[in-house]
Amino acid sequence: MNTKTKPTPSYLLASARQALGRFHTSPAFAGSMLFLAALVLNAALQGPASFFTVKNINTLFTKNTPFMLAAIAQSLLLMTGTMDISCGVQMALVNVVVIMTGQEWGIPFPLSCLLGIGAAILASLLCWVCCSVLRLPALLASYALTFVIKGVNVMIMSVPQGKVEKLYYKAYDSQIFGFIPASILGLALVLLIWAYVRRTRLGTHMYAVGGNQRDAFAAGISPMGVQLKAFLLKGFIIGAAGVCLTLMTAAGNPLQAEDYGIRSLSACIIGGLSFGGWGTVGCAISGAGFLVLIQNSVYYFFSMLVKMIPGFSVTSYYQNFASDLLILLGLLMTMVTARGQREALRRDIVRQLKTGIGLRDQAGTPPPDGAAAGAALAPPPGNGTGPENTDAPAFDTLSAPAVSTSAARTGLSDGAGVGAAHTKEGMDDER
Amino acid sequence: MVELRDIHKHFDAVVALHGAGLTVAPGEIRALLGSNGSGKSTLIKILAGLVEPTGGQVLFDGAPVHIRNGRDARSLGIATTFQELSLIPMMSVRDNILLGNEPLARLGLVDRKSADRRIEELLDRFHIKCDPDTYVQALTPSVQTMVEVAKAVAQNPRLLLLDEVTAPLHYDEVELLFGSMRELAAEGVAMIYVTHRISEVFTICDTVTVVRNGETVAQGAVGDFSTDTIIYHMTGQRPEAAASHAGSETGGREGEPMLDVRNLELLPKAKDLSLKAYKGEIVGIGGLEGQGQSEFMRALLGATPFQGGEIVYDGQPRRFRSPAAAVREGIGFISGDRNREAIFALRTVEENLLAGKVAKGRLFAYMSARSIRAFARDAVGKYAIKIGSLRHAANSLSGGNQQKLVVARWIAMSPKLLLLDDPTKGVDIHSRREIHQILRRCAQEGMTVVMSLSETEELLDNADRIYVFYEGHVNAVLSGAQKTPEALAAAMLGMSGPGAADAPSPSGPHSDSLSGRSISRSIPGAPSPSGPHSDGFPVASSPGFPGAADASAAMSPATGGGGGKGATP
């Protein structure tokens, strides 16, 4: 499998098929398909000529970078087997800290941004204490924190106010070399950091802790410590998202962005992440992209209706209704795909069991071809090389039954692995 | 090198270890043996850092140590392969093997190249044929187990704990594993090997430690032990002759069985389970833990799907889609896991009693408070459930009374077939007796009771016939005079010779396809049953299986069943 072969067309085809197969069973499959579908839909409704313009792409990124960052932050927690739906208000916290420190104390904007990021990290720490140290259910604890943090926000800034210097928000809205949206820099920075972390031990350990805390503990990993690091990282990313939010709105509002928390969670789930060690940051990005593009598409769909049908007018609630309906469908599709993947996995394991592949063949015991029906009563030659011939005769008949059962048993275990998969399934179904 | 001295461990009121001890020297392979709940897994977990002992000392290289977590264990050089595996299914083989042990390059990055080299080496060593990037969940259980072993060996341990690793393995993989174990022993690695296959002890181990009821009852060189003495120490009973294990399949009853299970296949645990239960009898299911008993129960109930075989219930082949469908057809199910599967802990006694009846009745049927009260009071009186008041929450009751509550609930629905999965787990002795009396009364009134029990004595006392499950198939059926502790102990350890040897062969296509690996034919005299019998149950239908009995008598005094020489040593 790993040996290098000459790149003949058939080999390339085979490896392409293999890669495709791997992609098909990867967690990112459903999310990226949905994202592509939404992209096509959006481009079609808006008209490709107007969709693929520098201006439009730029707007998409400036308006949605905060949300995408929030989804990335959330995905890190999901990988580690926890979550935080107070992400949204934490972004608002960053926003008020940045604006108010600048306004009240005259701190220069970049420094206020650092303070804002610090505030987000503190809020994340608080959430970590609740979820990992006190072991409160993450959903409830972070929901309660939503109100705590909102209260803090209002204490810092009672009413929407303040502004950001034009220099900064103009820069955020600008394009590098005339076509790369500047807002992408924040995204790129975060992705770079994650690309590094993923390649350190922490990256693997995060998945391990998310997959099974007990097993991670048995492997000498401290689940609490890993979750702490994940929360710190998430705090930093939320800080960056809050800064982007501030640049985007160029004003302060203590009660904005609350829905980013729950929406980032749904972006992750749609993208194919599940609670505990399954899915990648890519899933979060495609999920977030899907949500954004669907809302965009519905907006253009309705404006198209307005143009086509004279006198047509509906409230924006219908737009939300339509887009949320599509999102629900997307969620459904993710679930269906995930179930299909699990089913395929199960079938594959059963097939492996029935044919006995997946084991290196020992000399003298050729792999039985699955359909040899009469073989049970006609043992193939070369079977007598077992321990009973080398052992003391006293144990002959004793070892024989035990060994034979093990051999005939096809190597099915008490199936902790598959059992775990089932438990996982159960969890998914519950959801 | 390592010594455990007088270890005590109790989980709340349950005593798991009570003065257990163990020593192992470098290069030594020590077998750790014991029956269900004897505390051997707890001992392993103490060394692995998952459980902290409540008393006693752990000495490592002569110095007392405290192993508080997995990291402590690792830094001492202790690696463990867990029975339930410690692999994370959603992670790749590579990440799993190196977990917590990743080679580092510059900047704290994981060194992929040297990681790949080590993985390649390990996979080669254990002949694991899989792509290191595959997710563990896509592997078969036997390959997963080999990966688990590779993971432990990857840590270059000084002490390797192997907890029932061979159970899911193929014969050739077991050989491979033993080869590696010998190599490691030659390098000076100490090993503690837990198994329920006694034969393996003589193949691979140097020394033996036997625990029973949380105490170390015997230890010594493997040469000082025979199968019989090991069984004796494990169970306190001398194993009995194998020849008597052919129980009567019908239990002397006539007519159609109420429940007739034929060659039930439940991947991955159960391969070939056949069972018959007649009206008015109590059928017991015995065996070591995790031999497919609870899966079997749940398959009957329709809670888990099964892959092969047939369930004939009340004369008709059935495949229930959900427990609710099974309950509608008159099947009751009592789980030993009260808190999860039976009791509504915060609801009142009354409501708990009524839950079953309500589930079966119409959704909006009117029930008067008085009739409910009368029903509940009647049940409480009839089954002698000790309660404060009918209005108290169910969790105010003791475990035994909670379980009686569940039993009462189900019996009130007068099911035709009552399934019980270890119903007396964690129940005091007095309530146990009462529950069994209730069940006996119900059986006399014509109910069919199928119950799995982990306590062997209870099983012997209360079941009319006992099916012994071993590694996913029925190893023996004991009834009447054969229902002895000795026979049961031997059968639970897979030692009923012919049953174990032949049971898999005539079953489904499943074992056929794997017969290339089967070496059951290495018993010279053992006859191969000529294909599936009408009831699909080989032990009962090969009367007396003389071949195997002869073989054992001729070849070995210390054989599985002992060949009638129970007192050989």
Boltz contact constraints between the chains, C-beta under 6 A:
constraints:
  - contact:
      token1: [A, 1]
      token2: [B, 131]
      max_distance: 6.0
  - contact:
      token1: [A, 199]
      token2: [B, 109]
      max_distance: 6.0
  - contact:
      token1: [A, 199]
      token2: [B, 110]
      max_distance: 6.0
  - contact:
      token1: [A, 200]
      token2: [B, 108]
      max_distance: 6.0
  - contact:
      token1: [A, 200]
      token2: [B, 109]
      max_distance: 6.0
  - contact:
      token1: [A, 201]
      token2: [B, 102]
      max_distance: 6.0
  - contact:
      token1: [A, 204]
      token2: [B, 95]
      max_distance: 6.0
  - contact:
      token1: [A, 207]
      token2: [B, 91]
      max_distance: 6.0
  - contact:
      token1: [A, 208]
      token2: [B, 88]
      max_distance: 6.0
  - contact:
      token1: [A, 208]
      token2: [B, 99]
      max_distance: 6.0
  - contact:
      token1: [A, 211]
      token2: [B, 88]
      max_distance: 6.0
  - contact:
      token1: [A, 211]
      token2: [B, 90]
      max_distance: 6.0
  - contact:
      token1: [A, 211]
      token2: [B, 91]
      max_distance: 6.0
  - contact:
      token1: [A, 212]
      token2: [B, 88]
      max_distance: 6.0
  - contact:
      token1: [A, 215]
      token2: [B, 86]
      max_distance: 6.0
  - contact:
      token1: [A, 215]
      token2: [B, 88]
      max_distance: 6.0
  - contact:
      token1: [A, 217]
      token2: [B, 70]
      max_distance: 6.0
  - contact:
      token1: [A, 218]
      token2: [B, 50]
      max_distance: 6.0
  - contact:
      token1: [A, 218]
      token2: [B, 70]
      max_distance: 6.0
  - contact:
      token1: [A, 218]
      token2: [B, 86]
      max_distance: 6.0
  - contact:
      token1: [A, 219]
      token2: [B, 70]
      max_distance: 6.0
  - contact:
      token1: [A, 219]
      token2: [B, 99]
      max_distance: 6.0
  - contact:
      token1: [A, 219]
      token2: [B, 100]
      max_distance: 6.0
  - contact:
      token1: [A, 220]
      token2: [B, 70]
      max_distance: 6.0
  - contact:
      token1: [A, 220]
      token2: [B, 71]
      max_distance: 6.0
  - contact:
      token1: [A, 220]
      token2: [B, 74]
      max_distance: 6.0
  - contact:
      token1: [A, 220]
      token2: [B, 100]
      max_distance: 6.0
  - contact:
      token1: [A, 221]
      token2: [B, 100]
      max_distance: 6.0
  - contact:
      token1: [A, 277]
      token2: [B, 90]
      max_distance: 6.0
  - contact:
      token1: [A, 278]
      token2: [B, 90]
      max_distance: 6.0
  - contact:
      token1: [A, 345]
      token2: [B, 138]
      max_distance: 6.0
  - contact:
      token1: [A, 349]
      token2: [B, 140]
      max_distance: 6.0
  - contact:
      token1: [A, 352]
      token2: [B, 140]
      max_distance: 6.0
  - contact:
      token1: [A, 353]
      token2: [B, 140]
      max_distance: 6.0
  - contact:
      token1: [A, 354]
      token2: [B, 513]
      max_distance: 6.0
  - contact:
      token1: [A, 356]
      token2: [B, 514]
      max_distance: 6.0
  - contact:
      token1: [A, 358]
      token2: [B, 140]
      max_distance: 6.0
  - contact:
      token1: [A, 358]
      token2: [B, 143]
      max_distance: 6.0
  - contact:
      token1: [A, 360]
      token2: [B, 127]
      max_distance: 6.0
  - contact:
      token1: [A, 360]
      token2: [B, 129]
      max_distance: 6.0
  - contact:
      token1: [A, 362]
      token2: [B, 172]
      max_distance: 6.0
  - contact:
      token1: [A, 365]
      token2: [B, 172]
      max_distance: 6.0
  - contact:
      token1: [A, 365]
      token2: [B, 517]
      max_distance: 6.0
  - contact:
      token1: [A, 368]
      token2: [B, 513]
      max_distance: 6.0
  - contact:
      token1: [A, 368]
      token2: [B, 514]
      max_distance: 6.0
  - contact:
      token1: [A, 368]
      token2: [B, 516]
      max_distance: 6.0
  - contact:
      token1: [A, 370]
      token2: [B, 513]
      max_distance: 6.0
  - contact:
      token1: [A, 373]
      token2: [B, 512]
      max_distance: 6.0
  - contact:
      token1: [A, 375]
      token2: [B, 512]
      max_distance: 6.0
  - contact:
      token1: [A, 375]
      token2: [B, 515]
      max_distance: 6.0
  - contact:
      token1: [A, 376]
      token2: [B, 505]
      max_distance: 6.0
  - contact:
      token1: [A, 376]
      token2: [B, 512]
      max_distance: 6.0
  - contact:
      token1: [A, 376]
      token2: [B, 515]
      max_distance: 6.0
  - contact:
      token1: [A, 377]
      token2: [B, 528]
      max_distance: 6.0
  - contact:
      token1: [A, 379]
      token2: [B, 521]
      max_distance: 6.0
  - contact:
      token1: [A, 380]
      token2: [B, 516]
      max_distance: 6.0
  - contact:
      token1: [A, 383]
      token2: [B, 519]
      max_distance: 6.0
  - contact:
      token1: [A, 386]
      token2: [B, 519]
      max_distance: 6.0
  - contact:
      token1: [A, 387]
      token2: [B, 203]
      max_distance: 6.0
  - contact:
      token1: [A, 388]
      token2: [B, 522]
      max_distance: 6.0
  - contact:
      token1: [A, 394]
      token2: [B, 556]
      max_distance: 6.0
  - contact:
      token1: [A, 394]
      token2: [B, 558]
      max_distance: 6.0
  - contact:
      token1: [A, 395]
      token2: [B, 199]
      max_distance: 6.0
  - contact:
      token1: [A, 395]
      token2: [B, 202]
      max_distance: 6.0
  - contact:
      token1: [A, 396]
      token2: [B, 555]
      max_distance: 6.0
  - contact:
      token1: [A, 396]
      token2: [B, 556]
      max_distance: 6.0
  - contact:
      token1: [A, 397]
      token2: [B, 551]
      max_distance: 6.0
  - contact:
      token1: [A, 397]
      token2: [B, 552]
      max_distance: 6.0
  - contact:
      token1: [A, 397]
      token2: [B, 555]
      max_distance: 6.0
  - contact:
      token1: [A, 397]
      token2: [B, 556]
      max_distance: 6.0
  - contact:
      token1: [A, 397]
      token2: [B, 559]
      max_distance: 6.0
  - contact:
      token1: [A, 398]
      token2: [B, 199]
      max_distance: 6.0
  - contact:
      token1: [A, 398]
      token2: [B, 227]
      max_distance: 6.0
  - contact:
      token1: [A, 398]
      token2: [B, 559]
      max_distance: 6.0
  - contact:
      token1: [A, 398]
      token2: [B, 560]
      max_distance: 6.0
  - contact:
      token1: [A, 399]
      token2: [B, 199]
      max_distance: 6.0
  - contact:
      token1: [A, 400]
      token2: [B, 522]
      max_distance: 6.0
  - contact:
      token1: [A, 400]
      token2: [B, 523]
      max_distance: 6.0
  - contact:
      token1: [A, 401]
      token2: [B, 497]
      max_distance: 6.0
  - contact:
      token1: [A, 401]
      token2: [B, 500]
      max_distance: 6.0
  - contact:
      token1: [A, 401]
      token2: [B, 501]
      max_distance: 6.0
  - contact:
      token1: [A, 402]
      token2: [B, 197]
      max_distance: 6.0
  - contact:
      token1: [A, 402]
      token2: [B, 199]
      max_distance: 6.0
  - contact:
      token1: [A, 402]
      token2: [B, 494]
      max_distance: 6.0
  - contact:
      token1: [A, 403]
      token2: [B, 171]
      max_distance: 6.0
  - contact:
      token1: [A, 404]
      token2: [B, 501]
      max_distance: 6.0
  - contact:
      token1: [A, 404]
      token2: [B, 518]
      max_distance: 6.0
  - contact:
      token1: [A, 404]
      token2: [B, 519]
      max_distance: 6.0
  - contact:
      token1: [A, 404]
      token2: [B, 520]
      max_distance: 6.0
  - contact:
      token1: [A, 405]
      token2: [B, 471]
      max_distance: 6.0
  - contact:
      token1: [A, 405]
      token2: [B, 500]
      max_distance: 6.0
  - contact:
      token1: [A, 406]
      token2: [B, 171]
      max_distance: 6.0
  - contact:
      token1: [A, 407]
      token2: [B, 170]
      max_distance: 6.0
  - contact:
      token1: [A, 407]
      token2: [B, 171]
      max_distance: 6.0
  - contact:
      token1: [A, 407]
      token2: [B, 517]
      max_distance: 6.0
  - contact:
      token1: [A, 407]
      token2: [B, 518]
      max_distance: 6.0
  - contact:
      token1: [A, 407]
      token2: [B, 519]
      max_distance: 6.0
  - contact:
      token1: [A, 408]
      token2: [B, 504]
      max_distance: 6.0
  - contact:
      token1: [A, 408]
      token2: [B, 511]
      max_distance: 6.0
  - contact:
      token1: [A, 408]
      token2: [B, 514]
      max_distance: 6.0
  - contact:
      token1: [A, 408]
      token2: [B, 518]
      max_distance: 6.0
  - contact:
      token1: [A, 409]
      token2: [B, 471]
      max_distance: 6.0
  - contact:
      token1: [A, 410]
      token2: [B, 514]
      max_distance: 6.0
  - contact:
      token1: [A, 411]
      token2: [B, 142]
      max_distance: 6.0
  - contact:
      token1: [A, 411]
      token2: [B, 168]
      max_distance: 6.0
  - contact:
      token1: [A, 411]
      token2: [B, 170]
      max_distance: 6.0
  - contact:
      token1: [A, 412]
      token2: [B, 141]
      max_distance: 6.0
  - contact:
      token1: [A, 412]
      token2: [B, 268]
      max_distance: 6.0
  - contact:
      token1: [A, 413]
      token2: [B, 141]
      max_distance: 6.0
  - contact:
      token1: [A, 413]
      token2: [B, 167]
      max_distance: 6.0
  - contact:
      token1: [A, 413]
      token2: [B, 168]
      max_distance: 6.0
  - contact:
      token1: [A, 414]
      token2: [B, 269]
      max_distance: 6.0
  - contact:
      token1: [A, 414]
      token2: [B, 290]
      max_distance: 6.0
  - contact:
      token1: [A, 415]
      token2: [B, 141]
      max_distance: 6.0
  - contact:
      token1: [A, 415]
      token2: [B, 268]
      max_distance: 6.0
  - contact:
      token1: [A, 415]
      token2: [B, 269]
      max_distance: 6.0
  - contact:
      token1: [A, 416]
      token2: [B, 84]
      max_distance: 6.0
  - contact:
      token1: [A, 416]
      token2: [B, 85]
      max_distance: 6.0
  - contact:
      token1: [A, 417]
      token2: [B, 85]
      max_distance: 6.0
  - contact:
      token1: [A, 417]
      token2: [B, 89]
      max_distance: 6.0
  - contact:
      token1: [A, 417]
      token2: [B, 141]
      max_distance: 6.0
  - contact:
      token1: [A, 417]
      token2: [B, 144]
      max_distance: 6.0
  - contact:
      token1: [A, 418]
      token2: [B, 268]
      max_distance: 6.0
  - contact:
      token1: [A, 420]
      token2: [B, 89]
      max_distance: 6.0
  - contact:
      token1: [A, 421]
      token2: [B, 89]
      max_distance: 6.0
  - contact:
      token1: [A, 421]
      token2: [B, 137]
      max_distance: 6.0
